[in-house]
Amino acid sequence: MSGMTSGALARLAFWARGMTAIQDGRMEWPGFSYTDAEWARMRVLAAPIGAGRYQLFTMVNAVIFIAIAALGVVCVFLPLANLLFPVPAETSALKFSALLAAYAFLVIGIGLPISMRLSSMLLASREMRAGLVTEAGDEALAAKVSWQINRIMLIMCGLLVPGILLFIAYDIDAGPIITTLKWLAIVLMAVSVAVARCSSASGANRRQCFSRLCRVRV
């Protein structure tokens, strides 16, 4: 039997609810892959969580995380910046970027687990907890999810420093790039959803759906 607490299992269930929704949309989240057995287990864990409760969980989690990040800026980042760089005009880009990356690593690495813990505590009802039964392998699955989150965090923070330095060195205006990437992401998401809907159709309806989609894209 698994030694997970009911709170830890509830957090895993909320995570499973989000990941199974992504899979149902025929989409993938790079860096977060699972075996067929793990997907099956996550679907069992996600079953007691309705769409409305999960949406509320994401909103509460976002609010708590933003509050933690803001508190980190006031209590950690700004005091450290003033201590390490008493003369802002003499601060090197490398040192400031390194501090920013370290702060991001700290806030995401500590703040995100805290926000998820608090959100699941607030939104995991007694009935939901009663419907979640631990099984062998749940601890390993939770550890895998934790490692996946930390891995993405390390990659993001690791790319932050050289990215900032490149933008400064070449005096790149990030505004147009960010706007372009934002609209590109929206278009790709729309295409992904359309393809998923066509794939879920059958027979002639599927062919008609893909035919209309191809005409729109052309």
N, C-alpha and C positions, 0 to 999 in steps of 0.2 A: 504493500500500500504506500501511497505517496504521503510524505510528511508535510505537505503544503498546508498553510492556514487557509481559512475560508476567505480572508481578505486577499491573499495572494492569488487564489483561484478565481476570485471575482475579477481581479485586474486582468488576468489571463483571458477570462471570458470576454471582457470588453474589447481587448486587443483582437481576439479571435473574431468577434462580430465585425470589426472594421475590415480585417483581412479577407474574410469570406465574402463580404460585400464587394470588395475589389475583384475577387476572383469571379463572382457571379456576373460582373460587368465585362468579363472577358479581358480584363486588364491585368497588368503585372506591376508590382512595385519593386524596382531593381534593388537587389541586396537582401530581399526578404523572400526566400524560396523555402518550400517545405516538401516533405515526402507525402505520398498519398495517405499513409497512416496518420501523419500529423494533420493533414487537411481534414481527414475524417474526424479526428478528435476535436479539432477546433470547431467544426460544425456542431458537434454535440454540445460543446461549451457555449457556443453562441446562441443556441436554440432558445434559452429562456429570456433573451434580451430582445425586446421589440425595437422597431425602427425609431420610434419616438424617444424611448429611453436612451438609445445610443446617441441620437442627435443631441439630446440634453447633456449626455456625458461629454461629448466633444466640446460643446460650448462651455460647460463648467471647467473642463480641463484647460481650455484655452485661456479663460479669464484668470484662473489660478496661476498658470504658468507665466502669463504676462505680468501679473502682480509680483511674482517671484523675481522675474527678470528686472523689473523696475526697481525692486528693493535691492537687487544685486548691483545695479548701476550706482545707486545712492550710497550704499554701505560698503561696497567692495571696489568697483571700478574707479569711481572718481577719487576716493581717498588714495588708492594706489597710484593713480595717474599724478595726483598732486605731490605725492611723496617721491616718486621715481623721477618725475619730470617737473621740477619746480619752475623751470623756465620753458614754457611751451614752445617758444620760437626756436629753441635749440634742440628740440626733441627730434630724433631721427625717425624716419619712416619705418625702419626695420623694428626698432624697439617698441614703437607704438603699436604696430601691427601684431607683434608677438604678444603684447599685453592684451590686445583685443581678442586674439585667438584663444589665449589662456582663459579670459573671462567667459567667452562663448562656450569653451569646453567645460568650465566649472558650472555655468548656469544650466546648460543642457544636460550635462552628466548628473547633476544633483537635482536641479529644479524640475526636470521632466518626470523622473520617478516620483518625486514628492507630489507633484500636481496630479499624476495618475493615481497615486495612492489615496489622496484626499478626495478626488472625484469619485473613485469607486466606493469609498466609504460612505459618501453622501448619497449615491444613487443605487447602490446594490441593496435592494429590499430584502427583507427577511425571507420572503417567498422565493426570491431569486437565489439566495444563498442556499436555501434548503434544496433547491433543484439541482445544485451543482455538487457532484460527487467526485472526489479525487480518484484518480486511477494511476497505475504504474506508468511512468513516463511523463507525467505532468510537470514534475520538477525539471526534468531535462528539457522539455519544451519551453518552459518559462526561462530557463537559463539561456537557451538558444535565442529567444526573442530579445533578452537583455543584451546578449553579445551582438546581435544584429544592429540594435539601436546604437550601441557604443561604437561599433565599427563605422557606421555611417557618420556618426558624430566626429570620429577621429579623421575621417576623410575630409569632411567639410572644413573642420578647423585647420587641418593640414594644408588645404588648398587656399585658405583665406589669406595667409601671410604672403606667399608668392603672388597671389592674385592682386592684392593691394599694391604690392611693390611694382608690378608690371603696369598697373593703371597709372601710378604716380610717375614712373620712369618715362612712359610714353605719352603722358598727359592725355589720357583717354577719357572722353566724356561718356560716362556710363549710362546716362539717361536714355539715349536712343537704343542702346544695346538691351537694356532691361525691358524697355517697351516692346521691342521686337520679340524678345524671348517670351514675354508675357502673352502676346497675341499668338505666337507660334504654339505655346502650350495649350491655349484655348482651342485652337484649330485641331491640334493633335488629339485632344480630349474628345472633341465633337466627332472626329472621324472614328476614334476608337469605339465610342458609344454606338455610332451608326453601324459599324461593322459587327459589333456584338449583337445588335438587334437583327441584322440580316442573317447572321449565323444561327440565331435561335429559331428562325423561320424554317419552313419545310417545303421541299419540292419546288413547285412553280413559284410560290411566293418568295422563296429565297432567291431564285434567279431574277425575278422582277425587282426585288429589293436591291440586289447588287448592281443590276442594270441601271436603275435610277441613281444609285450612289455614284457609279462611274460617270454618268452624264453630268452630274452636279460637279464632280471633281474636275472634269475636263473643262 
